[in-house]
Amino acid sequence: MKKILTAAALAALSGAAFAQSSVTLYGRIDVGVDYISGLPNSSYTGSTSRWRAESGNWGGSFWGFKGVEDIGGGTKVLFQLENAFNTMNGQSANNLMFNDIATVGFSHDSYGTLLLGREAFISNGDWDFDPFGQTSWSSASLVRGRNWPKSSNNISYQSPKFAGFDVYGQYSLSNATSWNGNGTTAQGRQDGLQITYTSALFQVRGIYDEIRDPQNGLLDNPFTHSREYTAGVNVFLGPVTLRSVYQALRTSGGAVAGAGPTSLDHEWAGVNWQVTPAASLIAAAYHVNANKGGGNATIYSVGGTYNLSKRTLLDFQVATVRNSSTANFGLDANSEGPGGVQADGSYNENPLPGHSQSGAFVGMQHLF
């Protein structure tokens, strides 16, 4: 009996030595105060303004766990669990335990990384080419959040780099009895492919993706259920990085005539300047043009950060959005339609058609 127990103990110790693992707790806390003018009044007949204590303008607050286990042969098992929350009231995002990320999978230096679970959708690849990193008032605003959704039921693969290139792909099942979705599940089919080339002087990226309407499996709204074609470039000039993107959002097979735009053309350009090791300045312009009378709008924005330490920074941003006579885009990524108080009692910040909206915020962010 003693020999059996001794052998079992030795086997357990041997396994522990072979499979090295670690778990990390991490997160970000973002807070600030903002002011916006040009907001709609409750009846959508005029404009008003607001001061607000906010969480997540510069970057969402979140916490999470991630772990890795080395199982030998160059292969590692990975997991990550992450949830967003509002620092000002402590509420979690969408009342989900892990709204942002819930994945497990394998990685290998020579073969890449395969993950299954819930992740940021592949359109979040725009983040690397947005001067403001998809803060609240940036590249997602004029496409009403189309650039930053999450994806459930997801299978993703990230290749290693080869000759400067890398490839990333996602495929997300609808889990409905109809492959693209038929109103029985919360998500329609989603998929995408991203190819990136990186050198010391520049970086280019192309993204194709589609998000299907869970109600009918169609591509019927450019803001929510559409195909995306994106081409972006970063140019690295010492402390200065120049960024530019063209993005086309298209619908097909069921876009309803007379019910709003069926396509969007979205462009932006800007510059990041690392003035000192601690201080940076940012300037950018974002423009969208919608067909079928949806109008066009442009956001002009400046901002910056100052690092108090490796983990704590101060941030600020000043921005304005200018709408054509038929457009009502706001600084935030609001849902389409008239602003003001909605039928369900919620408040939509879209300005009156043709009206501008301006804002500023200051805040701080701490990483742990």
N, C-alpha and C positions, 0 to 999 in steps of 0.2 A: 504493500500500500504506500509506504514511504517513497519507494522508487517511482511509483506512478505519479505522486504529488510533486516530487522533485522534477521529473521530466516535464510535467505540465507547467511548472513555474519557469523552468528554463525556456520552454517554448514561448511562453507569454513574454518573457524578457527579450527573447530574440525577435519576436514580432514587433515589440515596441521600438527596438533599435532600428529595425528595417523600415517601418512606416512612421517616419517623422511627420508630425503634424503641428499646426499652430492655428489659433483663432484670434482675430483682432476685432476689438470694438472701435468704431470710428463714427464720426458725424460732423455736422456743420450747423451752427446756430446763426441765423441772419435776422437782424432787426433794423428798424429805421423809422423815419417820419417822412411822409410825402405830402405834397400839395398838388392838386389838379384843378385847373379851371376849364370851362367848356363842357362840363358834365351836363347831361340832360336833367331837367327837373322831373318830378315824379310822374307828371302827366304827359311828358314829352312835347311840351309846348314852348319851352324856353331853356335857358342854360343857368347853371349854378356852379359852385365850386366847393372844395372839401379839403380839410386837413385830416390826416389819418395816421395812426400808429400802425405800422405794417410789418409783416414778416415775409421775406422771400422776394423782395424787389430785385436785389442784386443776384441772388441765388437762393434756391429753396432751402429751408431748414430740414435736416434729415438726420437719422441715426441708423446704424446697422451693424451687422456682424459679417465677417468674411473669414474663410478658413481654407487651408491647403494641407493636403496629406500627400507626402511623397511615397508612392507605392512601388518605386523601383523602375529600372529600365528607362529612366528619363520621363516617366509618366507621373502626373500629379492629379489628384482628385480635388476639385474646387467646389466651394459653395459660397453663396452670398445672399443675405437677407437684409432688405433696406426699406425703411418707411419714412415718408415725408410728414411733417407736422407744422402747425402754425405756432411760432414761439409766443405770440401775443396772447393766445387763449389756450394753448396746450392741446388743441384738437388734432387728431391724425387725419391724413388725407383720405377722403372718401370712406372713412370708417373701415378701412381694410387694415389688417395687421401688417402686411408688407406690400404697400401699394406700388413702390418703385421697382424693387428687384426681389425675386425669389427664384434662385437658380442653383443647379448642381450639374457638374459635368467633369470633363477631363481636359488636361492640357499637356502638350509635349513640345519641346523646343523645336523639333524638326517637322512636326506634323500639324501644329496649330492647336486651337482651343474649340471644343464642342460643348455647348451648354443647352440645357433644357429648363423651361420654366417661364417666368415673367420677367421682361426686360424693357428698357427704353426701346421704342420702335426705331428702325434703321434710319428714319428721317432725322433723328437726333444727330446724325453725322454732320448736319449743317453747323453744329455747335463750333467745330474747330475753325470755321471760316467766317464766323460772325464776330466783328470787333468787340461787341458787348457780350459774347458768349451766351446768347439767348436769354439775357435777363428779361425782366417783364416788359420793357419797352424796347423791343428790338425785332429780330427777324421773324419771330412767331406772331407778332401783333397783327400785321397786315394780312396774314393768312389764317387769322382767328384760331391759332393754336395747332394748325396742321403740322407744324415742324417738330412738335415735342410730345406726341402721345406715347402711351405704354402699350405693350403687346403681351397678351396672355397666350397660353397653349403654344409656346414658342420653341423652335429649334434653331440655334444659331451656330455659325462657324466663322472663326477668325483665323486666317492663314498666317504663317510666319512671313517675314519680309524676304523677298528674293529680288535682287538687283534693283532695290528701291521700291518695288511694288508690293502691295498687300491687298488681299481680297477679303471682304466680309459679306456674309449672306444670312438672311433670316427667312424662315417659313413658319407661319402661325396658323394652325388649324382652327376652323370655325367651331368644331365640335357639334355642328348641326347635322341633321340627316341630309341636308343639301350642302354640297361641298363648299359653296361660297357664303352660305347663310340663308335662313328662311324664316326669321322671326322667332326662333325657338331658343336662341342663345344670345348672350350679351355682345358677342363679337363676331363679325364676319371674317372671312379668310384675309390674311395679310401676308405680304412677302416683299422681298427687296434684295438688291445686290448693290454693293459699293466697291469701287476700285480706286485705290489711292497710290500715287507716286510721290515719294518724298526725296529731296536732295538737300544739300546744304544751303542752296540759294532759293529754292522754291518748292511748293507742294501743290499738287493738283488732285482733285477728287471728282468722280462722277457717281451719281446715285440714281437708281431707278427703283421705285417701289409702288405698291398699290395697297389701298385699304378699302375693303368691300363693306357695303352697307349690311349690317346684320339682319335687317328686316327683309331684304329681298335679294341680297347677294350682288347688287349692282354698284356701279361707279356713278353715283347720281348727285353728288354735291362736291364742288371743288374744295370746300373748306373742311370737309369731314370724310368723304368717301370718294377717292379719286386716285389717279396715277400722278406720280411726281417724277419729273426729270430735272436733275440738278447738276450743274457744273460749277466748280469753285476753284479759286487759286489763291494761295498765300505766297507772298514774296518777302524773303527775310533779308533785311538790310541792316545788320548789326542791331542796334537798339530799336529799330523801327520795323514793323511788319505791316505790309499792305495787304488788304483782303478784298476780294470781289467775288460775287456769286450771281449766276442767272438761274432761275427756277421757273419751270412751267408746271402748272397743275391742270389736269385735263379729266373730263368725265366722258362716259360713253354708255350706250345700252341702257337708257332709262332716265337720263337727265330730263327733268320735266320742263317743257317749254313754258316760258312766262313766269317761272317760279324762282328767278334769280339767275346769277351768272353760272355758266357751265365751264368756263375756263378762266385761269388767272395767269398773268405773267408778272413775275416778282424778281426784282433785282436789288442788290445792295452793294455798297462799297464803303471802305473806311480804313482807318489807320490806328494802330496801337504803337505808342511811343513809350519805351521804358526810360524815363527821364533820368532817374537814379536807381540804384538797386532797390530802393524802398518805394519810389513814386512812379506812377504811370498815368498817362493821359490818353483818352480815346475820343475819336470823332467818327461819325458814320451817318450815312443817309440810306433809307430804305424806301423803295417805291413799288407800288402794285397797280396793275391795270386789270380791271374786270370787264368781261364782255357783257352784252345784252343790257346795257344801261347801268351796269354796276359801278361805273365811274372809276376814278383813280385817286390815289392818296400817296403822300410822301411824309415820312418821319425824318426829322433832322435832330441829331442828338450829340451831346458832348458829355463826357464824364471822366472818372478816374478813380484810382485807389492809392492809398498810402499804407504800407505795411508797418505796423507798430512792432511786430515780431514775426517769426516764421509762421505763427498760427493765428494771428489777429490782424485784421486790416480795417481801415475806414474806407467808405466808398461814397460817391455822389454821382448823380446823373441829372441832366436838364434836357428836356425833349419837347418837341411840338409836332403835331400831325396836322397836315393841311389837306383838306378834302376838296375834290371837285364838286360840282353842284348836286350830283346824284349820289355821292358816296358818303358813308357815315362811319368810317373806321376810327377807332379810338387808340389811345396809347397802349392800353392793355389788350390782351387777346380775347375780346368779347365775342359772344355768340352773335351770329348775323341776325338782322332784323332791327326794328325800332328799339331805341333805348327807353329808359324810364322804368317804372314799376311794371312787371309782367303779370300775366294772369295768375301765376302761382305765387305771387307776392315777392318774388326775387327782383333784384334791381340790375338792369343792364346799362353799362356805362357808355354805349354808343352815342356820340353827339348827334345833334340834328343834321340832316343832310346838308352838305356844303359848309358846315361849320368846322372850325379848328378846335383843337384841344391841346393844352400845354400843361407841363408838370415838372416838378423837381423833387428829388429826395436826397437825404443824407442818411447814412446808416453805418453799421459795423457788422463784422462777420468773424466768428471764431471757429476754428477747426480743432477737432480732438481725435 
